[in-house]
Amino acid sequence: MGIFSRSDRPDGENSTTTVIARGCSIQGALSLECDIHVDGYVEGKLETSQTLIVGKEGRVKGNICAKRVLVSGLIEGECAANGIEILSNGTVKGIIYSSDLSIEKGGHFVGETKESEGTQVITPIEEAKKQPPKKQPGEQAKTSGA
């Protein structure tokens, strides 16, 4: 069994993984139907209908839309996914749109979270931005005095 093998995928479903290796830098828009593993640097818009893995050396800056995101490196920007895991060496700075977020001990998150509506997040990030921020328990409404 290979390191990127998936036993949870239905037969015939794409099991390819695109790798952005350490030392590689990409700017622009990436749209994929497979997993992507980033150990280099990606700046721009990254969309995948599968899993984004940001390795310890990996850096992603921009807008991300994926089925699942695993972070051991750094993400800066907006990230929309059905599930997001910030692992022990991972850092996310920005806005997360997801109803399934986990942060391991040692992982870091600086920013804000907004719960995604429905069961699928694989929609344009612009649609998710239209949702009002969700209040956290104990958070008071902000008012401005006149």
N, C-alpha and C positions, 0 to 999 in steps of 0.2 A: 504494500500500500504506500503510495507517495505522500509527501508532506502536505500536498494540497488536495488530496482525495476527499471526496464528500460522499458519505454513505446515505445522507438524508435527501439527496436529489433524486427525482423521478428519472427512470430510464429515458435516454434521449435528450435530457436537459443539458445545456452547455456547461462543461466543466473546465473550460480553459481559464487560466489565470494570466492576466497581463502584468508584467513586472516592470516597474520603473526603478532601475538599479541605482545603488549608491553612486554619486558622481553625475548622474543624469539630471537634467533640468528641462522642464516642459512648461511653456506658457501658452494659454489659449483655452479652448473648450474641448473636453474629452467626453464622448458619449459611448458607453460600453454596454454589452449584454452579458458580460462575464465578470468574474472576480478581478480585482486589481490590487496589487501589493506594491506600496510605495516605500522605497528606501532612499529615494532621491528627493527632488523638489518639484512640486507641481503648483503652478499659480494660475488661477482662472476658474472656470466652471467645470466641475467633474460630476458626471451622472453615470450611475451604473444600476442595472436592475438586479444586481447581485450584491456581493460584499466588498467593501473597501477596507483594506488592512493597511494601516500606517505603521511601518516598522520603527524600531528604536531610532534609526538614523533618518527616518522619513519626515518630510515637512510638506504640508498642504495648506495653501493660502487661497481663499476664495469661497465660492458657493459649492456646496456638496449636496447631492441628492442620491441616496443609496438605499437598498433594502436593509442592509446591516453595516455598521461601522465598528471596527476594532482599532483602538488607538494606543500605540506604544510610543509614538513619536509626538509630533506637534501638529495640531490643526488650528488655523486662525481664520475666522470668518463665520459663515452660516452653514449649519449642517442639519439636514432633514433626513431622517431615517426611521424605519420601523423599530430598530433596536440599536442602541449606541452603548458600547462598553469602553470606558477609559481604563486601561490597564495600569499596572503599578508604575510604569515609567512614562505614561502618557499625559499629555496636556492638551486641553481644548480651551481656546480663548475666543469668545464670540457668543452667538446665539444658537441654541440647539432646539430643533423642532422634533420632538419624539415623546411618545407616551411610555417608552421603555428605556430608561437610562440607568446605567450602573457604573459606579466608580470604585475601583479597587483601592485598597490602602496603598498610599503612595502616589496615586493618580491625582491630577489637578484639573480643576475646572474654574475658569474665570469668565463670568458673563451671565446670561440669563437663559432660562428654559421656557419653552412654550409647548404645552401638550398638543399633540397632533390629534385631529378629529378623525374618527373612523379607524379602520383596521389597516389601511395602506397609506404610507407616506409618499410613495413614488408618484408625486405630483410636482409641478413646478414650484420652486421655492417662493416665487412671487405670490402664489395663492396662499401659502402658509403665512406669509407676512401680514395678510389682511386680517388674521385672527387677533382679537384683543389679547393682551397678556393675561395669563392666569394668575390669580392672587394665591400666594402661599398662605398656609394656615397661620393665623396670628398677624398677618400683614394688614396694615390699616390703609384705607383709601387715601390717596394724596389729593389735597385740595389747595387751591390758590386763593389767597385773601385779596379782597378788592379794596 
